[in-house]
Amino acid sequence: MRRLPHRPALVALSLFVSGLAGCASVKDAPSLARRPAEAIDPRLPIVDRSDALPADPALAAALRGIAAPAFAQARTVDGAIARAETLAAAAGPSGSESWISAQQSLSAAIAAQEPVTRAIGAFDAAVAERIASGARLVPRDLDAVRAIAGELAQVDSRHRAAIASIQRRLTG
């Protein structure tokens, strides 16, 4: 193997040349001067003026229309739950005719709840679609969404609690 006699000199020369290349001027380099945005105090509060924006009346109307079947069906579910509660209160031991009748009535109440559950799902999907589309949602729109969602949740939780109570009564 042949050795280069001036190897340290070549290494020093290449380091010197590469060092000079790093010192070359670059055209269009970004300035290191202070930018206008850096002059703004980041601790200043940002004033939210979104409360003044008008709500979209079409959105509230559309969401009310989607939720309407749930509110209309709620009365039917209430009636089915009342019948199931009456039969469960009078039900005999597990497997008896009265117990079977109460179980069937409970199943009818659960089935009557299905349109309410579908309407809640459609409502959630409509709101999610609106958000995903990037459409404007101002605080007043969000208030309408929360109000309708709260009403739906109240109806749904009332029904689910009553159905769970009947189920406990029939299993215990």
C-alpha positions as CSV (number, residue, x, y, z in Angstrom):
1,M,0.0,0.0,0.0
2,R,1.3,3.4,-0.9
3,R,1.3,6.2,1.5
4,L,0.9,9.8,0.6
5,P,3.8,11.8,2.0
6,H,2.0,15.1,2.5
7,R,-1.3,13.8,3.9
8,P,-1.5,16.3,6.9
9,A,-1.0,19.1,4.5
10,L,-3.8,18.0,2.2
11,V,-6.2,17.6,5.2
12,A,-5.3,21.1,6.4
13,L,-5.8,22.5,2.9
14,S,-9.2,20.9,2.5
15,L,-10.3,22.2,5.9
16,F,-9.2,25.7,5.0
17,V,-11.0,25.6,1.6
18,S,-14.3,24.3,3.2
19,G,-14.0,26.9,5.9
20,L,-13.8,29.6,3.2
21,A,-16.9,28.2,1.5
22,G,-18.9,28.7,4.7
23,C,-18.0,32.3,4.7
24,A,-19.3,33.0,1.2
25,S,-22.1,35.6,1.1
26,V,-25.6,34.3,0.4
27,K,-27.9,36.3,-1.7
28,D,-31.5,36.7,-0.5
29,A,-30.7,35.5,3.0
30,P,-33.4,36.3,5.6
31,S,-32.7,39.4,7.7
32,L,-31.9,39.0,11.3
33,A,-33.4,42.4,12.1
34,R,-36.4,42.6,14.4
35,R,-39.7,41.8,12.6
36,P,-42.9,43.9,13.2
37,A,-44.7,41.0,14.8
38,E,-41.9,40.7,17.4
39,A,-42.7,44.2,18.6
40,I,-46.2,43.1,19.8
41,D,-46.3,42.2,23.5
42,P,-47.4,38.5,23.6
43,R,-48.9,39.1,27.0
44,L,-51.5,41.5,25.7
45,P,-55.0,40.0,25.7
46,I,-56.6,39.2,22.4
47,V,-60.1,40.9,22.2
48,D,-62.7,38.4,21.1
49,R,-65.4,40.1,19.0
50,S,-67.0,36.9,17.8
51,D,-70.0,37.4,20.1
52,A,-71.1,40.2,17.8
53,L,-71.3,38.1,14.7
54,P,-74.8,37.1,13.6
55,A,-75.9,33.5,14.0
56,D,-76.9,31.4,11.0
57,P,-80.7,31.0,11.3
58,A,-80.7,28.3,8.6
59,L,-78.3,26.2,10.8
60,A,-80.6,26.4,13.9
61,A,-83.6,25.6,11.7
62,A,-81.9,22.6,10.1
63,L,-80.8,21.2,13.4
64,R,-84.2,21.6,14.9
65,G,-85.6,19.7,11.9
66,I,-83.1,16.9,12.4
67,A,-84.0,16.7,16.2
68,A,-87.8,17.0,15.6
69,P,-88.4,13.2,15.2
70,A,-86.7,12.6,18.5
71,F,-89.0,15.1,20.3
72,A,-92.0,13.7,18.5
73,Q,-91.1,10.1,19.4
74,A,-90.4,11.0,23.0
75,R,-94.1,10.9,23.9
76,T,-94.5,7.4,22.4
77,V,-91.4,6.2,24.3
78,D,-92.8,7.7,27.5
79,G,-96.0,5.7,27.0
80,A,-94.2,2.5,26.2
81,I,-92.0,3.0,29.3
82,A,-95.1,3.6,31.5
83,R,-96.7,0.4,30.3
84,A,-93.4,-1.5,30.9
85,E,-93.2,0.0,34.4
86,T,-96.7,-1.0,35.2
87,L,-96.2,-4.6,34.0
88,A,-92.8,-4.9,35.7
89,A,-94.4,-3.8,39.0
90,A,-97.0,-6.5,38.7
91,A,-94.6,-9.2,37.3
92,G,-94.2,-12.4,39.1
93,P,-91.1,-14.5,39.4
94,S,-88.7,-14.9,36.5
95,G,-90.2,-17.1,33.8
96,S,-93.8,-16.5,34.8
97,E,-96.4,-15.3,32.3
98,S,-96.5,-11.9,33.9
99,W,-92.7,-11.6,33.9
100,I,-92.6,-12.6,30.2
101,S,-95.3,-10.0,29.5
102,A,-93.3,-7.3,31.3
103,Q,-90.1,-8.3,29.4
104,Q,-92.0,-8.0,26.1
105,S,-93.3,-4.6,27.1
106,L,-89.7,-3.5,28.0
107,S,-88.5,-4.7,24.6
108,A,-91.3,-2.6,23.0
109,A,-90.1,0.4,25.0
110,I,-86.5,-0.1,23.9
111,A,-87.6,-0.5,20.3
112,A,-89.7,2.7,20.6
113,Q,-86.4,4.5,21.6
114,E,-84.8,3.7,18.3
115,P,-86.0,6.7,16.3
116,V,-84.8,9.0,19.2
117,T,-81.3,7.4,19.0
118,R,-81.3,7.7,15.2
119,A,-82.2,11.4,15.5
120,I,-79.5,12.0,18.0
121,G,-77.0,10.3,15.7
122,A,-78.2,12.4,12.7
123,F,-77.9,15.6,14.8
124,D,-74.3,14.8,15.9
125,A,-73.4,13.9,12.3
126,A,-74.8,17.2,10.9
127,V,-72.9,19.2,13.5
128,A,-69.7,17.2,12.8
129,E,-70.1,17.7,9.1
130,R,-70.6,21.5,9.5
131,I,-67.4,21.6,11.6
132,A,-65.4,19.4,9.2
133,S,-66.5,21.5,6.2
134,G,-64.9,24.5,7.8
135,A,-68.1,26.5,7.7
136,R,-68.5,29.4,10.0
137,L,-69.7,28.5,13.5
138,V,-70.0,31.7,15.7
139,P,-70.7,31.6,19.4
140,R,-74.4,32.1,18.8
141,D,-74.5,29.1,16.5
142,L,-72.7,27.1,19.1
143,D,-75.3,28.2,21.7
144,A,-78.1,26.9,19.5
145,V,-76.2,23.6,19.0
146,R,-75.7,23.2,22.7
147,A,-79.3,24.1,23.5
148,I,-80.7,21.5,21.1
149,A,-78.1,18.9,22.1
150,G,-79.0,19.5,25.7
151,E,-82.7,18.9,25.1
152,L,-81.9,15.7,23.1
153,A,-79.6,14.5,25.9
154,Q,-82.2,15.2,28.5
155,V,-84.8,13.2,26.7
156,D,-82.4,10.3,26.0
157,S,-81.0,10.1,29.5
158,R,-84.6,10.2,31.0
159,H,-85.6,7.2,28.8
160,R,-82.4,5.3,29.4
161,A,-82.6,5.7,33.1
162,A,-86.2,4.5,33.1
163,I,-85.4,1.5,30.9
164,A,-82.4,0.6,33.1
165,S,-84.6,0.8,36.2
166,I,-87.2,-1.6,34.7
167,Q,-84.4,-4.0,33.6
168,R,-83.0,-4.0,37.2
169,R,-86.5,-4.7,38.6
170,L,-87.0,-7.6,36.2
171,T,-83.6,-9.2,36.7
172,G,-83.4,-8.7,40.5
